[in-house]
Amino acid sequence: MSTVPTAPRRGRRSALLHRIAGGLGLRTPPDPVGLPFGPDEQAAALLAVLDAAVADQASADRAVAACGEPGPVPAALAEELTRAAVRYGRYAGWLRALPATGELAGVRELAVRLVAYHQWMLHQSANLAFAPVRAPRSEAARLGLSGLGAPADRLRALRDGLADRRYG
């Protein structure tokens, strides 16, 4: 007889949430094929990706704001910006891959646009901060960087609204 503990059994919803949320650290998107995706499962999967995207906002916001600081930009910031942009690109891809019907389709599309904005902002901040030549106009734009701004607030509000409506 084995004394190795076994993992607790999960219901359909928690198995789905585990698969989506657990997949967020992987390089490949979650595969919804073959899973039962009713409205509750769609909302749960969407919420899992939004939770991860919102959780990464603070570090992404700090990185963008650091690009706007006067003086030389630390070289280590380039790697931080790149990693954050890649994460947001993955989130956008995962959101696009999730099935969504009815009202959730609109929520998903807005989430894709907001997450893609985060990715774009990180990329553009890196371009301005690490430009080989500092033209006066681009330097003024760089110094105007202060973070992700209103779209970050909107993404958090979208996530909170989805959480309150479905699971609050």
C-alpha positions as protocol buffer text, in pm:
chain_id: "A"
residue {
  index: 1
  type: MET
  ca { x: 0 y: 0 z: 0 }
}
residue {
  index: 2
  type: SER
  ca { x: 136 y: 342 z: -97 }
}
residue {
  index: 3
  type: THR
  ca { x: 175 y: 617 z: 158 }
}
residue {
  index: 4
  type: VAL
  ca { x: 211 y: 891 z: -102 }
}
residue {
  index: 5
  type: PRO
  ca { x: -68 y: 1147 z: -59 }
}
residue {
  index: 6
  type: THR
  ca { x: -286 y: 1203 z: -360 }
}
residue {
  index: 7
  type: ALA
  ca { x: -410 y: 1536 z: -484 }
}
residue {
  index: 8
  type: PRO
  ca { x: -763 y: 1623 z: -382 }
}
residue {
  index: 9
  type: ARG
  ca { x: -1027 y: 1573 z: -647 }
}
residue {
  index: 10
  type: ARG
  ca { x: -1169 y: 1886 z: -801 }
}
residue {
  index: 11
  type: GLY
  ca { x: -1501 y: 1966 z: -956 }
}
residue {
  index: 12
  type: ARG
  ca { x: -1533 y: 2079 z: -1317 }
}
residue {
  index: 13
  type: ARG
  ca { x: -1515 y: 2450 z: -1238 }
}
residue {
  index: 14
  type: SER
  ca { x: -1215 y: 2432 z: -1006 }
}
residue {
  index: 15
  type: ALA
  ca { x: -1036 y: 2200 z: -1250 }
}
residue {
  index: 16
  type: LEU
  ca { x: -1095 y: 2456 z: -1524 }
}
residue {
  index: 17
  type: LEU
  ca { x: -976 y: 2742 z: -1305 }
}
residue {
  index: 18
  type: HIS
  ca { x: -669 y: 2544 z: -1206 }
}
residue {
  index: 19
  type: ARG
  ca { x: -589 y: 2470 z: -1569 }
}
residue {
  index: 20
  type: ILE
  ca { x: -633 y: 2832 z: -1679 }
}
residue {
  index: 21
  type: ALA
  ca { x: -463 y: 2994 z: -1380 }
}
residue {
  index: 22
  type: GLY
  ca { x: -189 y: 2731 z: -1368 }
}
residue {
  index: 23
  type: GLY
  ca { x: -127 y: 2778 z: -1736 }
}
residue {
  index: 24
  type: LEU
  ca { x: -48 y: 3144 z: -1692 }
}
residue {
  index: 25
  type: GLY
  ca { x: 311 y: 3061 z: -1605 }
}
residue {
  index: 26
  type: LEU
  ca { x: 357 y: 2848 z: -1915 }
}
residue {
  index: 27
  type: ARG
  ca { x: 472 y: 2951 z: -2261 }
}
residue {
  index: 28
  type: THR
  ca { x: 167 y: 2803 z: -2430 }
}
residue {
  index: 29
  type: PRO
  ca { x: -190 y: 2927 z: -2393 }
}
residue {
  index: 30
  type: PRO
  ca { x: -455 y: 2720 z: -2217 }
}
residue {
  index: 31
  type: ASP
  ca { x: -633 y: 2486 z: -2458 }
}
residue {
  index: 32
  type: PRO
  ca { x: -1010 y: 2519 z: -2418 }
}
residue {
  index: 33
  type: VAL
  ca { x: -1086 y: 2247 z: -2675 }
}
residue {
  index: 34
  type: GLY
  ca { x: -1284 y: 1965 z: -2521 }
}
residue {
  index: 35
  type: LEU
  ca { x: -1366 y: 2155 z: -2202 }
}
residue {
  index: 36
  type: PRO
  ca { x: -1725 y: 2243 z: -2118 }
}
residue {
  index: 37
  type: PHE
  ca { x: -1738 y: 2620 z: -2163 }
}
residue {
  index: 38
  type: GLY
  ca { x: -2074 y: 2748 z: -2048 }
}
residue {
  index: 39
  type: PRO
  ca { x: -2120 y: 3111 z: -1939 }
}
residue {
  index: 40
  type: ASP
  ca { x: -1987 y: 3047 z: -1589 }
}
residue {
  index: 41
  type: GLU
  ca { x: -1677 y: 2869 z: -1718 }
}
residue {
  index: 42
  type: GLN
  ca { x: -1620 y: 3142 z: -1978 }
}
residue {
  index: 43
  type: ALA
  ca { x: -1641 y: 3410 z: -1709 }
}
residue {
  index: 44
  type: ALA
  ca { x: -1412 y: 3213 z: -1477 }
}
residue {
  index: 45
  type: ALA
  ca { x: -1149 y: 3166 z: -1748 }
}
residue {
  index: 46
  type: LEU
  ca { x: -1169 y: 3533 z: -1847 }
}
residue {
  index: 47
  type: LEU
  ca { x: -1143 y: 3636 z: -1484 }
}
residue {
  index: 48
  type: ALA
  ca { x: -836 y: 3416 z: -1429 }
}
residue {
  index: 49
  type: VAL
  ca { x: -647 y: 3584 z: -1715 }
}
residue {
  index: 50
  type: LEU
  ca { x: -760 y: 3931 z: -1605 }
}
residue {
  index: 51
  type: ASP
  ca { x: -647 y: 3859 z: -1248 }
}
residue {
  index: 52
  type: ALA
  ca { x: -300 y: 3774 z: -1376 }
}
residue {
  index: 53
  type: ALA
  ca { x: -285 y: 4081 z: -1602 }
}
residue {
  index: 54
  type: VAL
  ca { x: -392 y: 4310 z: -1317 }
}
residue {
  index: 55
  type: ALA
  ca { x: -144 y: 4145 z: -1080 }
}
residue {
  index: 56
  type: ASP
  ca { x: 138 y: 4239 z: -1320 }
}
residue {
  index: 57
  type: GLN
  ca { x: 22 y: 4600 z: -1354 }
}
residue {
  index: 58
  type: ALA
  ca { x: 215 y: 4746 z: -1061 }
}
residue {
  index: 59
  type: SER
  ca { x: 555 y: 4632 z: -1190 }
}
residue {
  index: 60
  type: ALA
  ca { x: 468 y: 4728 z: -1549 }
}
residue {
  index: 61
  type: ASP
  ca { x: 349 y: 5071 z: -1435 }
}
residue {
  index: 62
  type: ARG
  ca { x: 672 y: 5127 z: -1239 }
}
residue {
  index: 63
  type: ALA
  ca { x: 880 y: 5023 z: -1540 }
}
residue {
  index: 64
  type: VAL
  ca { x: 702 y: 5267 z: -1772 }
}
residue {
  index: 65
  type: ALA
  ca { x: 731 y: 5545 z: -1514 }
}
residue {
  index: 66
  type: ALA
  ca { x: 1104 y: 5472 z: -1472 }
}
residue {
  index: 67
  type: CYS
  ca { x: 1148 y: 5537 z: -1844 }
}
residue {
  index: 68
  type: GLY
  ca { x: 1022 y: 5891 z: -1786 }
}
residue {
  index: 69
  type: GLU
  ca { x: 1268 y: 5978 z: -1511 }
}
residue {
  index: 70
  type: PRO
  ca { x: 1520 y: 6251 z: -1599 }
}
residue {
  index: 71
  type: GLY
  ca { x: 1877 y: 6141 z: -1661 }
}
residue {
  index: 72
  type: PRO
  ca { x: 2011 y: 5813 z: -1791 }
}
residue {
  index: 73
  type: VAL
  ca { x: 1785 y: 5511 z: -1793 }
}
residue {
  index: 74
  type: PRO
  ca { x: 1926 y: 5201 z: -1619 }
}
residue {
  index: 75
  type: ALA
  ca { x: 2017 y: 4929 z: -1868 }
}
residue {
  index: 76
  type: ALA
  ca { x: 1845 y: 4663 z: -1653 }
}
residue {
  index: 77
  type: LEU
  ca { x: 1515 y: 4835 z: -1725 }
}
residue {
  index: 78
  type: ALA
  ca { x: 1527 y: 4714 z: -2087 }
}
residue {
  index: 79
  type: GLU
  ca { x: 1499 y: 4352 z: -1976 }
}
residue {
  index: 80
  type: GLU
  ca { x: 1219 y: 4433 z: -1732 }
}
residue {
  index: 81
  type: LEU
  ca { x: 1022 y: 4615 z: -2004 }
}
residue {
  index: 82
  type: THR
  ca { x: 1075 y: 4331 z: -2250 }
}
residue {
  index: 83
  type: ARG
  ca { x: 961 y: 4063 z: -2006 }
}
residue {
  index: 84
  type: ALA
  ca { x: 652 y: 4262 z: -1910 }
}
residue {
  index: 85
  type: ALA
  ca { x: 565 y: 4326 z: -2277 }
}
residue {
  index: 86
  type: VAL
  ca { x: 597 y: 3954 z: -2350 }
}
residue {
  index: 87
  type: ARG
  ca { x: 369 y: 3868 z: -2057 }
}
residue {
  index: 88
  type: TYR
  ca { x: 104 y: 4112 z: -2176 }
}
residue {
  index: 89
  type: GLY
  ca { x: 134 y: 3976 z: -2529 }
}
residue {
  index: 90
  type: ARG
  ca { x: 64 y: 3628 z: -2390 }
}
residue {
  index: 91
  type: TYR
  ca { x: -233 y: 3754 z: -2191 }
}
residue {
  index: 92
  type: ALA
  ca { x: -377 y: 3913 z: -2505 }
}
residue {
  index: 93
  type: GLY
  ca { x: -330 y: 3588 z: -2699 }
}
residue {
  index: 94
  type: TRP
  ca { x: -492 y: 3383 z: -2424 }
}
residue {
  index: 95
  type: LEU
  ca { x: -785 y: 3621 z: -2408 }
}
residue {
  index: 96
  type: ARG
  ca { x: -832 y: 3596 z: -2785 }
}
residue {
  index: 97
  type: ALA
  ca { x: -826 y: 3216 z: -2761 }
}
residue {
  index: 98
  type: LEU
  ca { x: -1094 y: 3196 z: -2492 }
}
residue {
  index: 99
  type: PRO
  ca { x: -1446 y: 3130 z: -2613 }
}
residue {
  index: 100
  type: ALA
  ca { x: -1695 y: 3397 z: -2512 }
}
residue {
  index: 101
  type: THR
  ca { x: -2059 y: 3428 z: -2604 }
}
residue {
  index: 102
  type: GLY
  ca { x: -2321 y: 3691 z: -2547 }
}
residue {
  index: 103
  type: GLU
  ca { x: -2229 y: 3973 z: -2313 }
}
residue {
  index: 104
  type: LEU
  ca { x: -1895 y: 3809 z: -2229 }
}
residue {
  index: 105
  type: ALA
  ca { x: -1781 y: 3848 z: -2591 }
}
residue {
  index: 106
  type: GLY
  ca { x: -1784 y: 4226 z: -2549 }
}
residue {
  index: 107
  type: VAL
  ca { x: -1606 y: 4202 z: -2215 }
}
residue {
  index: 108
  type: ARG
  ca { x: -1340 y: 3980 z: -2370 }
}
residue {
  index: 109
  type: GLU
  ca { x: -1287 y: 4217 z: -2664 }
}
residue {
  index: 110
  type: LEU
  ca { x: -1247 y: 4516 z: -2433 }
}
residue {
  index: 111
  type: ALA
  ca { x: -1005 y: 4314 z: -2219 }
}
residue {
  index: 112
  type: VAL
  ca { x: -801 y: 4225 z: -2530 }
}
residue {
  index: 113
  type: ARG
  ca { x: -778 y: 4592 z: -2630 }
}
residue {
  index: 114
  type: LEU
  ca { x: -674 y: 4704 z: -2281 }
}
residue {
  index: 115
  type: VAL
  ca { x: -415 y: 4428 z: -2240 }
}
residue {
  index: 116
  type: ALA
  ca { x: -278 y: 4498 z: -2589 }
}
residue {
  index: 117
  type: TYR
  ca { x: -248 y: 4865 z: -2490 }
}
residue {
  index: 118
  type: HIS
  ca { x: -34 y: 4763 z: -2191 }
}
residue {
  index: 119
  type: GLN
  ca { x: 192 y: 4566 z: -2424 }
}
residue {
  index: 120
  type: TRP
  ca { x: 215 y: 4855 z: -2671 }
}
residue {
  index: 121
  type: MET
  ca { x: 289 y: 5108 z: -2395 }
}
residue {
  index: 122
  type: LEU
  ca { x: 571 y: 4894 z: -2257 }
}
residue {
  index: 123
  type: HIS
  ca { x: 719 y: 4856 z: -2605 }
}
residue {
  index: 124
  type: GLN
  ca { x: 693 y: 5227 z: -2687 }
}
residue {
  index: 125
  type: SER
  ca { x: 841 y: 5324 z: -2350 }
}
residue {
  index: 126
  type: ALA
  ca { x: 1141 y: 5104 z: -2421 }
}
residue {
  index: 127
  type: ASN
  ca { x: 1178 y: 5259 z: -2767 }
}
residue {
  index: 128
  type: LEU
  ca { x: 1182 y: 5609 z: -2619 }
}
residue {
  index: 129
  type: ALA
  ca { x: 1408 y: 5524 z: -2325 }
}
residue {
  index: 130
  type: PHE
  ca { x: 1667 y: 5336 z: -2526 }
}
residue {
  index: 131
  type: ALA
  ca { x: 1669 y: 5533 z: -2851 }
}
residue {
  index: 132
  type: PRO
  ca { x: 2021 y: 5554 z: -2993 }
}
residue {
  index: 133
  type: VAL
  ca { x: 1974 y: 5926 z: -3061 }
}
residue {
  index: 134
  type: ARG
  ca { x: 1781 y: 6153 z: -2827 }
}
residue {
  index: 135
  type: ALA
  ca { x: 1589 y: 6391 z: -3051 }
}
residue {
  index: 136
  type: PRO
  ca { x: 1425 y: 6681 z: -2864 }
}
residue {
  index: 137
  type: ARG
  ca { x: 1069 y: 6568 z: -2946 }
}
residue {
  index: 138
  type: SER
  ca { x: 1127 y: 6206 z: -2844 }
}
residue {
  index: 139
  type: GLU
  ca { x: 1310 y: 6315 z: -2529 }
}
residue {
  index: 140
  type: ALA
  ca { x: 1012 y: 6535 z: -2436 }
}
residue {
  index: 141
  type: ALA
  ca { x: 781 y: 6238 z: -2495 }
}
residue {
  index: 142
  type: ARG
  ca { x: 1005 y: 6016 z: -2282 }
}
residue {
  index: 143
  type: LEU
  ca { x: 1006 y: 6264 z: -1996 }
}
residue {
  index: 144
  type: GLY
  ca { x: 625 y: 6273 z: -2015 }
}
residue {
  index: 145
  type: LEU
  ca { x: 596 y: 5902 z: -1935 }
}
residue {
  index: 146
  type: SER
  ca { x: 444 y: 5850 z: -1593 }
}
residue {
  index: 147
  type: GLY
  ca { x: 296 y: 5499 z: -1605 }
}
residue {
  index: 148
  type: LEU
  ca { x: 21 y: 5303 z: -1778 }
}
residue {
  index: 149
  type: GLY
  ca { x: -243 y: 5565 z: -1696 }
}
residue {
  index: 150
  type: ALA
  ca { x: -619 y: 5543 z: -1739 }
}
residue {
  index: 151
  type: PRO
  ca { x: -622 y: 5216 z: -1939 }
}
residue {
  index: 152
  type: ALA
  ca { x: -470 y: 5041 z: -1635 }
}
residue {
  index: 153
  type: ASP
  ca { x: -751 y: 5177 z: -1419 }
}
residue {
  index: 154
  type: ARG
  ca { x: -1004 y: 5065 z: -1679 }
}
residue {
  index: 155
  type: LEU
  ca { x: -860 y: 4711 z: -1689 }
}
residue {
  index: 156
  type: ARG
  ca { x: -883 y: 4687 z: -1308 }
}
residue {
  index: 157
  type: ALA
  ca { x: -1241 y: 4814 z: -1317 }
}
residue {
  index: 158
  type: LEU
  ca { x: -1328 y: 4560 z: -1587 }
}
residue {
  index: 159
  type: ARG
  ca { x: -1180 y: 4278 z: -1380 }
}
residue {
  index: 160
  type: ASP
  ca { x: -1354 y: 4399 z: -1063 }
}
residue {
  index: 161
  type: GLY
  ca { x: -1687 y: 4432 z: -1245 }
}
residue {
  index: 162
  type: LEU
  ca { x: -1660 y: 4080 z: -1383 }
}
residue {
  index: 163
  type: ALA
  ca { x: -1565 y: 3943 z: -1041 }
}
residue {
  index: 164
  type: ASP
  ca { x: -1852 y: 4124 z: -866 }
}
residue {
  index: 165
  type: ARG
  ca { x: -2112 y: 4029 z: -1123 }
}
residue {
  index: 166
  type: ARG
  ca { x: -2022 y: 3662 z: -1149 }
}
residue {
  index: 167
  type: TYR
  ca { x: -1857 y: 3570 z: -823 }
}
residue {
  index: 168
  type: GLY
  ca { x: -1909 y: 3855 z: -576 }
}
